[in-house]
């Protein structure tokens, strides 16, 4: 599975200005609610924050992949937030997070959820320059092209 195949330009926020993970997640979830992609915004936020309490979804290379499964969701939602200034994602993190890849999946599709998670982790681990390229761009279409470039790099 490749992220660039499922990522849509309107599912990228390339100028997120919030300064902590809870505020970033609230902003994304509010956007998804306004787009009528979700209805249970408070439940989703609580599930994501509970997941963070189990262990940070910050995975290095200045990126984090918050994720959860949602009952009643029809299809997976992939949302990317670019934080140009970066945030201290978790107390124990040594580096600022500039890329947040949010994954929401239907409860009944655990394999797809894991495939999307694996694709996100693989993308993030491929290069230290990925984040620099994403942060320096403002066009959503171009951001998808950058992700595609890195995803097909080693095929």
Buried (B, 14 or more C-beta within 10 A) or exposed (E): BBBBEBBEEEBBBBEBEBEEBEEBBBBBBEBBBEEEBBEBBEBBBEBBBEBBEEEBBBBBBBBBBBBBBBEEBEEBBBBBBBBEEBBBBBEEBEBBBBBBBBBBBBEEBEEBBEBBBEBBBBBBEBBEEBBEBBBEBEEBEBBBEBBBEBBEEEE
